[in-house]
């Protein structure tokens, strides 16, 4: 099965449980793989025979703009929206990371990975 991969999509958003996160915001990184049959697009060289990754990016951007407490909630919404818009997708893997999470210590990111 073929896939389209979007890597290192960066967004400033206001997700988190702590009040400060909801005011100041943070940087979030999204990596996404969508699996689908690309055999027709391979032959035709026609955008109509595949999924436009700019459209996927815009769906991710829209969901990232909606504040949430949990990364799990955001990732779940992104998966749901993409599958609704693009039913040809058979599987999605998303990695969603909060950069520099507010903890007592040093950590580059906290991330979740969901495959649906």
C-alpha positions, 0 to 999 in steps of 0.5 A: 500500500502506498502512502502520502507523508506530510512531515514537520508541519508546525503550528502555534496553538493554545492546547494544554491542561494548564491555564498558561498554555491556553494563554501563551500557547506553544509550538506543535509538530504534526507528522502524518502518513495517509495510506491509499491506492496510488496506482492510478495517479502513478499511471495518469500523472493527474491530481484528480487521481490522488489526494492533494496534500495541500488539502490535508494540510489545511484540514490539519491547520483548521483542527490545530486552531481549535483549543483542546486540553489533550493531544489525543483529542486533537489527533482524533479530530484530525483523523476523523476530518481527514477520513470524512473528506477523503474516503479513499484513505484506508489508514492514517498514522499521526504523530502529534508533538508539543514542543518544550512542554511545561514541566520541571525539567528539560524535554524537547517534546512530548508526543503521541502516535495514533494509527487508525 
